[in-house]
Amino acid sequence: MFDPDMLFRIPALLVALTVHEYAHARVAVAMGDPTPKFLGRLTLNPIAHLDPVGLLMLWIFKFGWAKPVPINPNNFRDGRKAMVFVSFAGPGSNIAVAFITAFIYAFAVKFFAVSPAVRLTLQMLYSYNILFAIFNLVPIPPLDGSKILMSLLPGPLAYSYQRIEPYGTFILMGLVYLGVIGSIIYPIQAGLSYIINQIVAVIFY
């Protein structure tokens, strides 16, 4: 059966995925690695960033990932620091989009007669960006949180941690299916949403 919310979910998903991966590519290039640019990932075209499995997971479970941006750490001017910045750029950009969306939503509701379609579009955009940001900070490969953690760990521990990478996707899918990830993500989502809403409320109310 056709889901009418699909008309609003698809744009929200594409924006969250595209902004996330574009931010990775943009920061990687800024830190000295031209690889994302050479491989066509320094773009806001969503087709360049889609990963079929990650998109399906995001569609069904509201947790998922895009096609990782290829980088060459050897090109970075400061390898470990650059990797942290590049890895956090994706989730950070999603949080920024969520904040901007909350601002636009509050502004529109306060000063205009907002249609249900616009409300739902903004709500979906806000929700998916928040979820995508928090989910990608989970320290399990291939998510950004694993790359951040790996960059911060001492050499021997980072090497040991890296050994789970080939199994990371299967571990992640299992934890999502069992609801473990959701039990971690949703309280953090609620806390982050509260902070954003309080900031927006100070501005408008």
C-alpha positions as CSV (number, residue, x, y, z in Angstrom):
1,M,0.0,0.0,0.0
2,F,1.3,3.5,-0.8
3,D,2.4,5.4,2.2
4,P,1.4,9.1,1.8
5,D,4.1,10.1,4.2
6,M,6.6,8.8,1.6
7,L,6.3,12.1,-0.3
8,F,7.8,13.9,2.7
9,R,10.1,11.2,4.0
10,I,12.1,10.8,0.7
11,P,13.2,14.5,0.5
12,A,14.0,14.4,4.2
13,L,16.1,11.3,3.8
14,L,17.9,12.6,0.8
15,V,18.7,15.9,2.5
16,A,20.1,14.2,5.6
17,L,22.2,11.8,3.6
18,T,23.5,14.3,1.1
19,V,24.4,17.0,3.6
20,H,26.2,14.4,5.8
21,E,28.4,13.0,3.1
22,Y,29.0,16.4,1.4
23,A,30.3,17.7,4.8
24,H,32.7,14.7,5.1
25,A,34.0,15.4,1.6
26,R,34.3,19.2,2.1
27,V,36.3,18.9,5.3
28,A,38.5,16.2,3.9
29,V,39.4,18.4,1.0
30,A,40.0,21.4,3.4
31,M,42.3,19.2,5.5
32,G,44.5,18.4,2.5
33,D,43.0,15.3,0.8
34,P,41.7,15.9,-2.7
35,T,40.4,12.3,-3.1
36,P,36.7,13.0,-2.5
37,K,36.9,15.8,-5.2
38,F,38.6,13.5,-7.7
39,L,36.0,10.8,-7.2
40,G,33.0,13.0,-7.6
41,R,31.9,13.1,-3.9
42,L,32.3,16.9,-3.4
43,T,28.8,17.4,-4.6
44,L,25.3,18.0,-3.3
45,N,23.9,15.5,-5.8
46,P,22.3,12.8,-3.6
47,I,22.8,10.0,-6.2
48,A,26.6,10.2,-5.7
49,H,26.2,9.4,-2.0
50,L,23.5,6.7,-1.8
51,D,24.2,3.3,-0.4
52,P,21.4,0.8,-1.1
53,V,21.7,-1.2,2.2
54,G,22.2,1.9,4.4
55,L,19.2,3.6,2.7
56,L,17.0,0.6,3.2
57,M,18.0,0.4,6.9
58,L,17.2,4.1,7.2
59,W,13.9,3.7,5.5
60,I,12.7,0.7,7.6
61,F,14.3,1.3,11.0
62,K,15.1,5.1,10.7
63,F,18.8,4.2,11.3
64,G,21.1,3.9,8.3
65,W,24.1,5.2,6.4
66,A,25.2,6.5,3.1
67,K,28.1,5.4,0.9
68,P,31.3,6.3,2.7
69,V,33.3,9.1,1.3
70,P,36.7,7.7,0.1
71,I,39.6,9.5,1.7
72,N,43.4,9.0,1.8
73,P,44.6,9.8,5.4
74,N,48.2,10.0,4.0
75,N,47.2,13.3,2.4
76,F,46.1,15.0,5.6
77,R,48.4,17.6,7.1
78,D,47.7,16.2,10.6
79,G,46.4,12.7,10.3
80,R,44.7,11.9,13.5
81,K,43.3,15.3,14.1
82,A,42.1,15.5,10.5
83,M,40.4,12.2,10.8
84,V,38.4,13.3,13.9
85,F,37.3,16.5,12.1
86,V,36.4,14.7,8.9
87,S,34.5,12.0,10.8
88,F,32.6,14.5,13.0
89,A,31.7,16.7,10.0
90,G,28.9,14.5,8.9
91,P,27.0,14.2,12.2
92,G,27.8,17.9,12.9
93,S,26.3,19.0,9.7
94,N,23.1,17.0,10.4
95,I,22.8,18.7,13.8
96,A,23.2,22.1,12.1
97,V,20.5,21.3,9.6
98,A,18.2,20.1,12.4
99,F,18.8,23.4,14.3
100,I,18.1,25.5,11.1
101,T,15.0,23.4,10.4
102,A,13.7,24.0,14.0
103,F,14.4,27.7,13.6
104,I,12.5,27.8,10.2
105,Y,9.6,25.8,11.7
106,A,9.2,28.1,14.7
107,F,9.5,31.2,12.5
108,A,6.9,29.9,10.0
109,V,4.4,28.8,12.8
110,K,4.7,32.1,14.6
111,F,4.4,34.5,11.6
112,F,2.5,32.5,8.9
113,A,-0.4,30.1,8.4
114,V,1.5,26.9,7.8
115,S,-0.1,24.1,5.8
116,P,-0.1,20.5,7.2
117,A,2.2,19.5,4.3
118,V,4.8,22.1,5.2
119,R,4.6,21.2,8.9
120,L,5.1,17.5,8.1
121,T,8.0,18.2,5.7
122,L,9.9,20.3,8.3
123,Q,9.1,17.8,11.0
124,M,10.5,14.9,8.9
125,L,13.6,16.9,7.9
126,Y,14.2,17.7,11.6
127,S,13.7,14.2,12.8
128,Y,15.8,12.4,10.2
129,N,18.7,14.8,10.6
130,I,18.7,14.4,14.4
131,L,18.5,10.6,14.1
132,F,21.1,10.4,11.4
133,A,23.6,12.5,13.4
134,I,23.2,10.5,16.6
135,F,23.2,7.1,14.9
136,N,26.3,7.8,13.0
137,L,28.2,8.7,16.2
138,V,27.7,5.1,17.5
139,P,31.2,3.6,17.6
140,I,30.6,0.6,15.4
141,P,32.1,0.3,11.9
142,P,31.3,1.6,9.3
143,L,29.8,4.5,11.3
144,D,31.6,7.8,11.9
145,G,31.8,7.2,15.7
146,S,34.1,4.2,15.0
147,K,36.5,6.4,13.0
148,I,36.5,9.1,15.7
149,L,37.2,6.5,18.4
150,M,39.9,4.8,16.4
151,S,41.6,8.1,15.9
152,L,41.6,8.8,19.6
153,L,42.8,5.4,20.8
154,P,46.5,4.6,21.4
155,G,48.1,2.6,18.5
156,P,47.7,-1.0,19.9
157,L,44.1,-0.5,21.0
158,A,43.2,1.2,17.7
159,Y,44.7,-1.8,15.8
160,S,42.7,-4.2,17.9
161,Y,39.5,-2.2,17.5
162,Q,40.1,-2.0,13.7
163,R,40.0,-5.8,13.5
164,I,36.2,-5.8,14.0
165,E,35.7,-3.6,11.0
166,P,34.9,-6.5,8.5
167,Y,32.1,-7.6,10.8
168,G,30.8,-4.1,11.8
169,T,27.9,-3.9,9.4
170,F,26.5,-7.3,10.5
171,I,27.0,-6.4,14.2
172,L,25.2,-3.1,13.5
173,M,22.3,-4.6,11.7
174,G,21.8,-7.2,14.4
175,L,21.8,-4.5,17.1
176,V,19.3,-2.4,15.2
177,Y,17.1,-5.4,14.6
178,L,17.2,-6.4,18.3
179,G,16.3,-2.8,19.3
180,V,19.6,-2.2,21.2
181,I,20.5,0.7,19.1
182,G,17.1,2.3,19.5
183,S,17.2,2.1,23.2
184,I,20.5,4.1,23.1
185,I,19.6,6.5,20.4
186,Y,16.1,7.7,21.4
187,P,17.0,9.1,24.9
188,I,19.9,11.0,23.3
189,Q,17.6,12.2,20.5
190,A,15.1,13.4,23.2
191,G,17.9,15.3,25.1
192,L,19.3,16.9,22.0
193,S,15.9,17.9,20.7
194,Y,15.1,19.5,24.1
195,I,18.3,21.6,23.9
196,I,17.6,22.7,20.4
197,N,13.9,23.5,21.2
198,Q,14.9,25.5,24.3
199,I,17.4,27.6,22.2
200,V,14.7,28.2,19.5
201,A,12.1,29.0,22.2
202,V,14.4,31.7,23.7
203,I,14.6,33.3,20.3
204,F,10.9,33.2,19.4
205,Y,9.0,33.1,22.6
